[in-house]
Amino acid sequence: MHRAQREDALFVGSLEKGLRVLNAFLTGEPDLGLSDICRLASLDKSAAQRFAHTLMVLGYLEKDPRTRRYRPSTRMLDWSVAYMRSDPLIQVAGPHLVELHEQTRQAVNLSRLVDTDVSYVVRIPARRARLLSPIVGERVPAFCTASGRAILSGRPDDEVAAILDRSDMLPFTERTICDRGEILARIAAARRVGYTIAEEECLPGELTIAAPILNAEGRSIGGVNMSMTTRDWTPKRMRIELAPALLRTVTILSSLQGYRPSSAVPA
């Protein structure tokens, strides 16, 4: 627990520990044993066992009677539904994302910034997908994704620097850009033209193009991206055939958030 949390009279430490147990399942493993929970949640065996048992009784975890390993239950999806219903951007973006998908026939995603990552909150897959697409809720680093750099292009320089400082800039492919200066140059270019492209930085054979959604203050609150394969597309073709439709979509979504071209864009 951080010092600020310890000094907060309203902070409930036991609840924080229980949430650490749930967060342990975000590592991507299909199930976890008690020792795994201890390690990932930084809890001793007794505490981990009590919290895991409580979450199982409440219906948020399931326990395999044979292996004695835990996994999230279907009830965990209730939290996703609650978020999807409460996010005003998702509510207004849906029809415009569908229209962009129908115009381009490409996969279309809406993403939000979560600390140093982007999380996909809406996904419309391509009709004939050639790549494994991210699922709703999946998080990827902002520094090496078109969506992440697009969103960062609508944030102040000091905020961008702080996010990059906290990022583990490790390569996913041979083409992942990890050089800080080059990342900042890509973000600056996105500010000028309104969109950015990432070439095979997260997955071999994947091209993505993204643009930010801005609010009334000119601050980015999300990003729209389209993904396709190097087999079918080139960056030049994306700029010619996809960028105009993408920019029209984010212009509409930004205007619905109160943004006007005269709004001050962070620099």
C-alpha positions as CSV (number, residue, x, y, z in Angstrom):
1,M,0.0,0.0,0.0
2,H,1.3,3.5,-0.9
3,R,1.9,6.0,1.8
4,A,-0.9,8.3,0.5
5,Q,-3.3,5.4,0.8
6,R,-2.2,4.6,4.4
7,E,-2.8,8.2,5.4
8,D,-6.3,8.3,3.7
9,A,-8.9,7.8,6.5
10,L,-11.5,6.8,4.0
11,F,-9.3,4.2,2.2
12,V,-10.4,0.6,2.9
13,G,-7.3,-1.6,2.9
14,S,-9.1,-4.9,2.9
15,L,-11.2,-4.0,-0.1
16,E,-7.9,-3.0,-1.9
17,K,-6.5,-6.4,-1.1
18,G,-9.6,-8.2,-2.5
19,L,-9.3,-6.2,-5.7
20,R,-5.7,-7.2,-6.0
21,V,-6.8,-10.8,-6.0
22,L,-9.2,-10.0,-8.9
23,N,-6.4,-8.1,-10.7
24,A,-4.2,-11.2,-10.5
25,F,-6.4,-12.7,-13.2
26,L,-5.6,-9.9,-15.6
27,T,-2.3,-11.5,-16.4
28,G,-3.8,-13.6,-19.2
29,E,-3.6,-17.0,-17.5
30,P,-6.8,-19.0,-17.8
31,D,-6.7,-20.1,-14.1
32,L,-4.6,-19.5,-11.0
33,G,-3.6,-21.6,-8.1
34,L,-3.4,-20.3,-4.6
35,S,0.4,-19.8,-4.8
36,D,0.0,-17.9,-8.1
37,I,-2.5,-15.5,-6.4
38,C,-0.1,-15.0,-3.4
39,R,2.6,-14.0,-5.8
40,L,0.6,-11.8,-8.2
41,A,-1.4,-10.1,-5.5
42,S,1.5,-9.8,-3.0
43,L,-0.4,-11.5,-0.2
44,D,0.4,-14.2,2.3
45,K,-1.2,-17.6,1.8
46,S,-3.8,-17.1,4.6
47,A,-5.0,-13.7,3.2
48,A,-5.0,-15.0,-0.4
49,Q,-7.0,-18.0,0.6
50,R,-9.6,-16.0,2.5
51,F,-10.1,-13.4,-0.2
52,A,-10.3,-16.0,-3.0
53,H,-12.8,-18.1,-1.0
54,T,-14.9,-15.0,-0.3
55,L,-14.9,-14.0,-4.0
56,M,-15.9,-17.6,-4.9
57,V,-18.8,-17.6,-2.4
58,L,-20.0,-14.2,-3.9
59,G,-19.9,-15.8,-7.4
60,Y,-17.0,-13.8,-8.9
61,L,-14.5,-16.7,-9.0
62,E,-15.0,-20.4,-9.7
63,K,-12.8,-23.2,-8.3
64,D,-12.1,-26.5,-10.1
65,P,-12.7,-29.2,-7.5
66,R,-10.1,-31.4,-9.1
67,T,-7.2,-29.0,-9.7
68,R,-8.2,-26.5,-6.9
69,R,-7.4,-23.7,-9.3
70,Y,-9.5,-20.5,-9.6
71,R,-10.8,-18.7,-12.6
72,P,-13.1,-15.7,-13.2
73,S,-16.8,-16.6,-13.4
74,T,-19.3,-15.3,-15.9
75,R,-20.6,-12.9,-13.3
76,M,-17.4,-10.8,-13.9
77,L,-19.0,-9.7,-17.1
78,D,-21.6,-7.7,-15.1
79,W,-18.9,-5.1,-14.5
80,S,-18.2,-4.8,-18.2
81,V,-21.9,-4.3,-19.0
82,A,-22.1,-1.6,-16.3
83,Y,-19.2,0.2,-17.8
84,M,-20.5,-0.1,-21.4
85,R,-23.8,1.3,-20.4
86,S,-22.3,4.2,-18.4
87,D,-19.7,5.4,-20.9
88,P,-21.3,8.4,-22.8
89,L,-18.7,8.2,-25.6
90,I,-19.6,4.6,-26.4
91,Q,-23.3,5.5,-26.5
92,V,-22.9,8.2,-29.1
93,A,-20.0,6.6,-31.1
94,G,-21.7,3.3,-32.0
95,P,-23.6,4.4,-35.2
96,H,-20.7,6.4,-36.5
97,L,-18.3,3.5,-36.0
98,V,-20.7,1.2,-37.8
99,E,-20.9,3.7,-40.7
100,L,-17.1,3.9,-40.9
101,H,-16.9,0.1,-40.9
102,E,-19.5,-0.2,-43.7
103,Q,-17.7,2.5,-45.8
104,T,-14.3,0.9,-45.5
105,R,-15.1,-2.8,-44.8
106,Q,-12.2,-2.8,-42.3
107,A,-12.0,-3.6,-38.6
108,V,-12.9,-0.5,-36.5
109,N,-12.1,0.0,-32.9
110,L,-12.8,2.6,-30.2
111,S,-10.2,2.9,-27.5
112,R,-9.6,4.7,-24.2
113,L,-6.4,5.5,-22.5
114,V,-5.8,3.6,-19.2
115,D,-2.6,4.7,-17.5
116,T,0.1,3.8,-20.0
117,D,-2.1,1.5,-22.1
118,V,-5.0,1.8,-24.5
119,S,-8.0,-0.4,-23.8
120,Y,-10.4,-1.4,-26.6
121,V,-13.9,-0.6,-25.5
122,V,-15.8,-1.2,-28.8
123,R,-14.8,-3.6,-31.6
124,I,-16.3,-4.1,-35.0
125,P,-14.3,-6.8,-36.8
126,A,-13.6,-7.0,-40.5
127,R,-15.9,-9.4,-42.4
128,R,-12.9,-11.4,-43.6
129,A,-10.4,-11.0,-40.8
130,R,-6.8,-12.2,-41.6
131,L,-5.4,-11.2,-38.2
132,L,-6.3,-12.2,-34.6
133,S,-8.3,-9.2,-33.4
134,P,-8.2,-7.8,-29.8
135,I,-11.2,-8.5,-27.6
136,V,-13.1,-5.8,-25.8
137,G,-11.2,-4.8,-22.7
138,E,-7.8,-5.9,-23.9
139,R,-5.0,-3.5,-23.2
140,V,-1.9,-2.8,-25.3
141,P,0.9,-0.2,-24.7
142,A,0.1,3.3,-25.9
143,F,3.7,4.0,-27.0
144,C,3.7,1.5,-29.9
145,T,0.1,1.6,-31.1
146,A,-1.6,3.9,-33.6
147,S,-4.5,4.4,-31.1
148,G,-2.1,5.2,-28.3
149,R,-0.1,7.7,-30.2
150,A,-3.2,9.3,-31.6
151,I,-4.6,9.8,-28.1
152,L,-1.3,11.1,-26.8
153,S,-1.3,13.6,-29.7
154,G,-4.2,15.3,-27.9
155,R,-2.5,15.5,-24.5
156,P,-0.1,18.1,-23.2
157,D,3.7,17.5,-23.6
158,D,4.2,17.0,-19.9
159,E,1.5,14.4,-19.7
160,V,2.9,12.6,-22.7
161,A,6.4,12.6,-21.0
162,A,5.0,11.3,-17.8
163,I,3.2,8.4,-19.6
164,L,6.3,7.5,-21.5
165,D,8.4,7.6,-18.3
166,R,6.1,5.0,-16.8
167,S,6.0,2.8,-19.9
168,D,8.0,-0.4,-20.3
169,M,9.2,0.3,-23.8
170,L,10.0,-3.2,-24.9
171,P,9.6,-4.5,-28.5
172,F,6.8,-6.8,-29.6
173,T,8.2,-7.2,-33.1
174,E,11.3,-6.3,-35.0
175,R,9.5,-3.1,-36.1
176,T,8.4,-1.9,-32.7
177,I,9.6,1.7,-32.3
178,C,11.1,2.0,-28.8
179,D,13.2,5.1,-29.3
180,R,11.7,7.9,-27.3
181,G,12.7,10.6,-29.8
182,E,11.0,8.8,-32.7
183,I,7.9,8.1,-30.6
184,L,7.6,11.8,-29.8
185,A,8.2,12.7,-33.5
186,R,5.3,10.4,-34.5
187,I,3.0,12.0,-31.9
188,A,4.0,15.5,-33.1
189,A,3.2,14.4,-36.7
190,A,-0.2,13.1,-35.6
191,R,-0.9,16.6,-34.1
192,R,-0.2,18.1,-37.5
193,V,-2.1,15.8,-39.8
194,G,-4.8,14.5,-37.4
195,Y,-3.9,10.8,-37.6
196,T,-1.1,8.3,-37.3
197,I,-0.1,4.9,-38.7
198,A,1.7,2.0,-37.0
199,E,3.4,-0.6,-39.2
200,E,3.8,-4.1,-37.7
201,E,4.7,-2.8,-34.3
202,C,2.5,-5.1,-32.2
203,L,1.8,-7.9,-34.6
204,P,3.8,-9.0,-37.7
205,G,1.7,-8.2,-40.8
206,E,-0.5,-5.7,-39.1
207,L,-1.1,-2.1,-40.2
208,T,-3.2,0.3,-38.1
209,I,-4.3,3.9,-38.6
210,A,-5.9,5.9,-35.8
211,A,-7.1,9.4,-35.0
212,P,-8.1,11.0,-31.7
213,I,-11.5,12.1,-30.4
214,L,-11.3,15.5,-28.8
215,N,-13.5,17.1,-26.1
216,A,-14.6,20.8,-25.8
217,E,-11.2,21.7,-24.4
218,G,-9.3,20.1,-27.3
219,R,-8.1,17.2,-25.1
220,S,-8.2,13.7,-26.4
221,I,-10.7,11.4,-24.7
222,G,-10.4,8.4,-26.9
223,G,-9.3,7.2,-30.3
224,V,-10.7,5.4,-33.4
225,N,-8.5,3.0,-35.3
226,M,-8.7,0.6,-38.2
227,S,-6.5,-2.4,-38.7
228,M,-5.6,-4.4,-41.8
229,T,-2.8,-6.5,-43.2
230,T,0.4,-5.7,-45.1
231,R,-0.8,-8.4,-47.5
232,D,-3.7,-6.2,-48.6
233,W,-2.6,-2.7,-47.8
234,T,0.3,-0.2,-47.8
235,P,0.7,3.0,-45.7
236,K,0.4,5.1,-48.8
237,R,-2.9,3.4,-49.8
238,M,-4.2,3.9,-46.2
239,R,-3.5,7.6,-46.3
240,I,-5.3,8.0,-49.6
241,E,-8.3,5.6,-49.1
242,L,-8.8,5.4,-45.3
243,A,-7.6,8.6,-43.7
244,P,-10.3,10.9,-45.1
245,A,-13.1,8.6,-43.8
246,L,-11.4,8.2,-40.5
247,L,-11.0,11.9,-40.1
248,R,-14.6,12.6,-41.0
249,T,-15.7,10.1,-38.3
250,V,-13.5,11.6,-35.5
251,T,-14.6,15.1,-36.5
252,I,-18.2,14.1,-36.0
253,L,-17.5,12.4,-32.7
254,S,-15.4,15.3,-31.5
255,S,-18.1,17.8,-32.4
256,L,-20.6,15.7,-30.3
257,Q,-18.2,16.1,-27.4
258,G,-18.3,19.9,-27.8
259,Y,-15.0,20.3,-29.7
260,R,-14.7,23.2,-32.2
261,P,-11.7,23.8,-34.5
262,S,-10.9,26.9,-32.5
263,S,-10.5,24.9,-29.3
264,A,-7.0,25.0,-27.9
265,V,-5.3,21.7,-28.7
266,P,-2.7,20.7,-26.1
267,A,0.9,21.3,-27.1
